Every structure is written in C-alpha cells, then in structure tokens.
C-alpha cells in the first residue's frame, strides 16, 4: 500500500475494503499506469461518488475499456504537467514503462518531497526531470529487478532488432503464424516495430483492440482479423495456447512463439518451443541502483 502523507492520498491502491485503511482527506486516487496489479479495488472506488482517479489519457483508455470508468470520474494529467492542490503540488513524469505510465512527485507547501516511481525504466524522460525528483524525503521505488545483479538487459531497441531478425529468417514469416506475449498495455515499441516491418495490423483480443482504438493515432495498429498471421496475447496464452482452438485459419502447432520478459534472464529450463527475450519495460539491476544513487532520497521503500 502506498499512502502519501503529504497528499493524504493513495497511489496505485484503492483500499475500499481494507480495515486498516487510513482515511484519505482528499478524494483523489493516483493511478500510475494500466497494469492490473496496480488497480486492485478500482471498481469499488467508483462506489464512492466523491472519488476521482488521477491518471494519463492512455491509462484512462485502459480503465474505461476494462472497468467502464466514466470520464467524469477521472482527472487526466499529461507528462511534465503539475497539478496544484490546496496544500501540495503533484508533478507527473513519463515513467518510460508502458504507454501512458507516470511517475509522481508530491511537494508540500513546507518543502517536503515524496516520489512514487510506479513501474519505470530509467531513460531520457526521467533523466530530463532529475532536478524535480532529486533529494526526496521519501521514495517509493519499483525494485522489480533490483535484488539480483543477474538482471542486466540490452536496450529495448537491440532486442527488437533480434526479434525482427528471427521473424524474418528462414521459413518463419509468413509461413508460420507469429505470436507475441504482452499484457493489456505495454511492449508497444516492440509491437509497433513488428507491425511496421511486416506492414500488417496485429490480431489482439477484443479488449486490447478497443484500448488502443481509444488511445488512437500511431498506436491503433491492432485488429480482430486473423489474416495477417501476427498475434498478441497474454504470456499464458502465448506460452501454453490454453483456451485457443486450432482451426484452419490459425496455424498454432507450427507457430513461432515469442515471449519478451525480463525474467527470461533467470529461466534455467526454457521451453524449446517458446523464444524468450530479455525485453523489459522495467529498470535493469544497474539502472535501478543508478537511479537510487542519483535521487539520494532520505528514506526509501522498495516495492
Ligand atoms: Zn507495470
């Protein structure tokens, strides 16, 4: 649970069922991005008519499609925008994680500072705002890969090149269907590059097509048509094909399966029929420790 004592608000937590929840004196709930492990309790939050969710336009597209959150229940914030509340200011920074992900910096009237990173990958949008983030009194830090130096990742661009090379090599595409794993939002850079390289739209489950349609513009490259032979689904879907029936249009038994995940680094027995790549929207071990050094926060909670 992340509770900001400056904003007297919750971040990525909608604790309406928790007995021990502190009474927020504000009705604002800050949502860093649209991954389900950051949205628990969001539906219940809507039962309180005064609650407002603060998030980016892209994250709103996720909660609109998945949880039918009405637009008037949200306050949309852009990267590099600051919101002035009565006794504190919130700055939103592009977290360089999935599309629409934000990091929040909270500053009190008295000059106290709290930073909530949400999930993030260190990169220029964050480095450009270091002066704003530095010297926090408290830092809540995404520490997903921070506990083991084994987690060193190549750049996302390097892995994308490797994946495109694999797809285009030998008798892979278009002879074989291509399946790539991703959550409801995220890994966009990879999927967009694949779509552009093959000049096709990518099949996705209906909710995902609707999320990216809602976001629109350059990100609307998903379709419900299977004709391109390129598919995106959850890791479970891609790695096990559970719940997918083979038919004439889907060449499942012969498909090329690609699972981009930071955890690929430590998988000892990789499945031979799934290609794992250490592509991550989180910091590597070195990046997260570099960030810690750069921020030099007084106190830190690793999440
Ligand atoms: Zn995430």
Boltz pocket constraint, residues with backbone or C-beta under 6 A from the ligand:
constraints:
  - pocket:
      binder: B
      contacts: [[A, 33], [A, 35], [A, 97], [A, 98], [A, 119]]
      max_distance: 6.0
